[in-house]
């Protein structure tokens, strides 16, 4: 036992213990969380060929602004760690590649095919992880609670997107887009990534089941008819009140013109 005690007293023994401890902690952390490239390599749905294709497409269409390895530049942010969901949302809605910088990236026809979009998304996912593209089960509205979805949407989304997802203006030239053309996948991706001025609703703030409830409400409300006939954009009573006010004002002007013309005719006679 004396030789063990002697080795413990050597300075190098302390460094060895610290090094072994760091290696152990790193191994446990990698096992629990995983890293971007290793997770992508072990995912059976993602092949290295798809990631390589995504990198090639990225270098051709995105690297000018985001940098050759997505590190970011003075005109565009870094994409390392944003995840595949953010890329899929931005590209599938046509917001990216961006034609010119504006306060808000407008929705426009998609420039890449779905396969190309997924390849670029998986390439970005391989760089630093992040929220992945949701599965079909995550965005399925089967069995969703529509009433709870309305409550959650009213509490978290109506301030910007309006009660029926018609969108609205924000500050500094930004705006909340209408949700009439958004797919369930895009709605889910927006909640977990927070594009533009939208905050991120992680699984602690809004659980996955609650996200499905919100998606169910959004997709249901836009399919409903307008009980009042002409919708006026479905943005609430303010627009309807203005329409009624302008209609009444126009009627009063016509009435005043008719009364004035009648009085002139009586005076001439």
C-alpha positions as CSV (number, residue, x, y, z in Angstrom):
1,X,0.0,0.0,0.0
2,X,3.0,2.3,0.5
3,X,3.7,2.4,-3.2
4,X,0.1,3.5,-4.0
5,X,0.4,6.3,-1.4
6,X,3.7,7.4,-3.0
7,X,2.1,7.6,-6.5
8,X,-0.7,9.6,-5.1
9,X,1.7,12.2,-3.8
10,X,3.2,12.7,-7.3
11,X,2.0,15.9,-9.0
12,X,1.2,14.1,-12.3
13,X,-1.3,11.9,-10.5
14,X,-3.6,14.9,-9.9
15,X,-3.5,15.9,-13.6
16,X,-4.4,12.3,-14.6
17,X,-7.4,12.3,-12.3
18,X,-8.6,15.6,-13.6
19,X,-8.1,14.5,-17.2
20,X,-10.0,11.2,-16.6
21,X,-12.8,13.2,-15.0
22,X,-13.1,15.6,-17.9
23,X,-13.2,12.7,-20.4
24,X,-15.9,11.0,-18.3
25,X,-18.0,14.1,-18.1
26,X,-17.6,14.7,-21.9
27,X,-18.7,11.1,-22.7
28,X,-21.8,11.4,-20.5
29,X,-22.7,14.7,-22.0
30,X,-22.3,13.5,-25.6
31,X,-24.3,10.4,-24.8
32,X,-27.2,12.4,-23.4
33,X,-27.4,15.4,-25.8
34,X,-25.4,14.3,-28.8
35,X,-23.7,16.7,-31.2
36,X,-24.7,18.1,-34.6
37,X,-22.5,16.1,-36.9
38,X,-22.6,12.8,-35.0
39,X,-26.4,13.0,-34.6
40,X,-26.8,13.6,-38.3
41,X,-24.4,10.7,-39.1
42,X,-26.3,8.2,-36.9
43,X,-29.8,9.3,-38.1
44,X,-30.9,6.6,-40.5
45,X,-33.2,9.1,-42.3
46,X,-30.2,11.4,-43.2
47,X,-27.4,10.2,-45.3
48,X,-24.0,11.7,-45.8
49,X,-24.8,12.1,-49.5
50,X,-27.8,14.2,-48.6
51,X,-25.7,16.4,-46.4
52,X,-23.1,16.8,-49.1
53,X,-25.8,17.8,-51.6
54,X,-27.2,20.3,-49.1
55,X,-23.7,21.8,-48.6
56,X,-23.3,22.2,-52.4
57,X,-26.7,23.9,-52.7
58,X,-25.9,26.1,-49.7
59,X,-22.6,27.2,-51.3
60,X,-24.5,28.1,-54.5
61,X,-27.5,29.9,-53.1
62,X,-26.8,30.9,-49.5
63,X,-23.1,31.4,-48.9
64,X,-22.9,34.8,-50.4
65,X,-24.8,36.2,-47.4
66,X,-24.4,33.6,-44.6
67,X,-20.7,32.8,-45.3
68,X,-19.1,29.8,-46.9
69,X,-19.6,27.6,-43.8
70,X,-22.7,29.4,-42.5
71,X,-20.6,31.4,-40.0
72,X,-22.5,34.6,-40.8
73,X,-21.4,37.9,-42.3
74,X,-22.2,41.6,-41.8
75,X,-25.4,41.2,-43.8
76,X,-26.7,37.9,-42.5
77,X,-26.6,36.0,-39.2
78,X,-24.8,32.7,-38.5
79,X,-26.8,29.6,-39.1
80,X,-24.7,27.3,-36.9
81,X,-27.1,25.9,-34.2
82,X,-30.4,27.3,-35.7
83,X,-31.4,23.7,-36.7
84,X,-33.1,22.2,-39.7
85,X,-36.6,23.5,-38.7
86,X,-35.5,27.1,-39.1
87,X,-34.0,26.4,-42.6
88,X,-37.1,24.4,-43.7
89,X,-39.4,27.2,-42.6
90,X,-37.5,30.0,-44.2
91,X,-36.9,28.2,-47.5
92,X,-40.3,26.4,-47.8
93,X,-42.1,29.7,-47.4
94,X,-39.9,31.4,-50.0
95,X,-38.5,33.9,-47.6
96,X,-35.0,32.6,-48.3
97,X,-33.0,33.0,-50.4
98,X,-33.7,36.7,-49.8
99,X,-33.8,38.9,-52.9
100,X,-33.0,42.2,-51.0
101,X,-32.8,43.1,-47.3
102,X,-36.0,44.6,-45.9
103,X,-37.6,45.1,-42.5
104,X,-39.5,41.9,-43.1
105,X,-38.7,38.9,-45.4
106,X,-41.9,38.5,-47.4
107,X,-43.4,35.1,-48.3
108,X,-43.0,34.3,-51.9
109,X,-43.0,31.2,-54.2
110,X,-40.5,28.6,-53.1
111,X,-37.2,28.7,-55.1
112,X,-35.9,25.3,-54.1
113,X,-37.6,21.9,-54.4
114,X,-38.7,20.1,-51.3
115,X,-35.8,17.7,-51.7
116,X,-33.3,20.5,-52.1
117,X,-34.8,22.3,-49.1
118,X,-34.5,19.2,-46.9
119,X,-30.9,18.7,-48.0
120,X,-29.9,22.2,-47.1
121,X,-31.8,21.9,-43.8
122,X,-29.9,18.7,-42.9
123,X,-26.6,20.2,-43.8
124,X,-27.2,23.1,-41.4
125,X,-28.4,20.6,-38.8
126,X,-25.1,18.7,-39.1
127,X,-23.1,21.9,-38.3
128,X,-24.4,22.5,-34.8
129,X,-27.7,20.8,-34.1
130,X,-30.9,22.8,-33.2
131,X,-34.6,22.1,-33.6
132,X,-35.1,19.4,-36.3
133,X,-37.9,19.3,-38.9
134,X,-41.0,18.0,-37.0
135,X,-42.4,14.6,-37.9
136,X,-45.8,13.9,-39.2
137,X,-47.0,12.8,-35.8
138,X,-45.9,16.1,-34.2
139,X,-48.0,18.2,-36.6
140,X,-51.0,15.8,-36.8
141,X,-54.2,17.4,-35.6
142,X,-55.9,14.1,-35.0
143,X,-57.3,14.1,-31.5
144,X,-56.2,17.7,-30.8
145,X,-58.2,19.9,-28.4
146,X,-59.7,22.6,-30.6
147,X,-61.1,24.7,-27.7
148,X,-57.7,24.6,-25.9
149,X,-56.0,25.6,-29.1
150,X,-58.2,28.7,-29.4
151,X,-57.4,29.6,-25.8
152,X,-53.6,29.2,-26.4
153,X,-53.8,31.1,-29.7
154,X,-55.7,33.9,-28.1
155,X,-53.2,34.2,-25.2
156,X,-50.0,33.9,-27.2
157,X,-50.6,34.8,-30.8
158,X,-53.6,37.2,-31.4
159,X,-51.6,40.3,-30.4
160,X,-49.7,40.0,-33.7
161,X,-51.5,37.5,-35.9
162,X,-55.1,38.6,-35.1
163,X,-57.8,36.3,-33.8
164,X,-58.2,34.4,-37.0
165,X,-54.6,34.4,-38.2
166,X,-55.1,37.3,-40.6
167,X,-51.9,39.0,-39.6
168,X,-51.2,42.6,-38.7
169,X,-48.7,45.5,-38.7
170,X,-45.9,45.7,-36.2
171,X,-43.3,48.4,-35.4
172,X,-40.4,49.6,-37.6
173,X,-41.9,48.3,-40.8
174,X,-42.3,44.7,-39.6
175,X,-45.6,42.8,-39.8
176,X,-47.0,39.5,-38.6
177,X,-47.9,37.5,-41.7
178,X,-51.3,35.9,-42.4
179,X,-51.4,32.2,-41.5
180,X,-53.9,31.4,-44.3
181,X,-51.2,29.7,-46.5
182,X,-49.1,28.2,-43.7
183,X,-48.9,24.4,-43.5
184,X,-49.1,22.6,-40.1
185,X,-45.3,21.9,-40.4
186,X,-44.5,25.6,-41.0
187,X,-46.7,26.7,-38.1
188,X,-44.9,24.2,-35.8
189,X,-41.5,25.3,-37.1
190,X,-42.3,28.9,-36.5
191,X,-43.2,28.2,-32.9
192,X,-40.0,26.4,-32.1
193,X,-37.6,28.7,-34.1
194,X,-39.1,32.2,-33.7
195,X,-38.6,33.7,-37.2
196,X,-38.3,37.5,-37.6
197,X,-40.0,39.3,-34.7
198,X,-41.7,36.2,-33.4
199,X,-40.6,34.8,-30.0
200,X,-39.6,31.2,-29.5
201,X,-42.2,28.9,-27.9
202,X,-40.1,26.0,-26.6
203,X,-41.6,22.8,-25.2
204,X,-41.6,24.3,-21.7
205,X,-43.6,27.4,-22.7
206,X,-46.0,25.5,-25.1
207,X,-45.8,21.7,-24.9
208,X,-45.8,19.6,-28.1
209,X,-49.5,18.6,-27.5
210,X,-50.4,22.3,-27.0
211,X,-48.6,23.1,-30.3
212,X,-50.8,20.5,-32.0
213,X,-53.9,22.1,-30.4
214,X,-52.9,25.6,-31.8
215,X,-52.3,24.1,-35.3
216,X,-55.7,22.5,-35.2
217,X,-57.4,25.8,-34.3
218,X,-55.5,27.8,-37.0
219,X,-56.3,25.2,-39.7
220,X,-59.9,25.0,-38.6
221,X,-60.7,28.7,-38.3
222,X,-59.5,29.6,-41.8
223,X,-61.7,26.9,-43.3
224,X,-64.9,28.3,-41.7
225,X,-67.2,30.6,-43.5
226,X,-68.1,34.1,-42.6
227,X,-71.5,34.3,-41.0
228,X,-71.7,38.0,-41.8
229,X,-71.1,37.7,-45.5
230,X,-68.3,40.0,-46.7
231,X,-65.3,39.3,-44.4
232,X,-63.5,42.7,-44.7
233,X,-60.2,40.8,-44.2
234,X,-61.5,39.1,-41.0
235,X,-59.4,41.4,-38.8
236,X,-62.1,42.3,-36.3
237,X,-64.7,44.9,-35.4
238,X,-62.4,47.9,-36.0
239,X,-62.5,47.5,-39.8
240,X,-66.2,46.7,-39.8
241,X,-66.9,49.9,-37.7
242,X,-64.9,52.0,-40.1
243,X,-66.8,50.6,-43.0
244,X,-70.1,51.4,-41.3
245,X,-68.9,54.9,-40.4
246,X,-67.8,55.7,-43.9
247,X,-71.0,54.3,-45.4
248,X,-73.1,56.5,-43.0
249,X,-70.9,59.5,-43.7
250,X,-71.4,59.0,-47.5
251,X,-75.2,58.7,-47.0
252,X,-75.2,62.0,-45.0
253,X,-73.2,63.8,-47.6
254,X,-75.7,62.7,-50.3
255,X,-78.6,63.7,-48.1
256,X,-77.1,67.2,-47.6
257,X,-76.5,67.6,-51.3
258,X,-80.1,66.6,-52.1
259,X,-81.5,69.0,-49.4
260,X,-79.3,71.9,-50.7
261,X,-80.3,71.2,-54.3
262,X,-84.0,71.1,-53.4
263,X,-83.8,74.4,-51.5
264,X,-82.1,76.1,-54.4
265,X,-84.8,74.9,-56.7
266,X,-87.5,76.2,-54.4
267,X,-85.8,79.6,-54.2
268,X,-85.5,79.9,-58.0
269,X,-89.2,79.2,-58.3
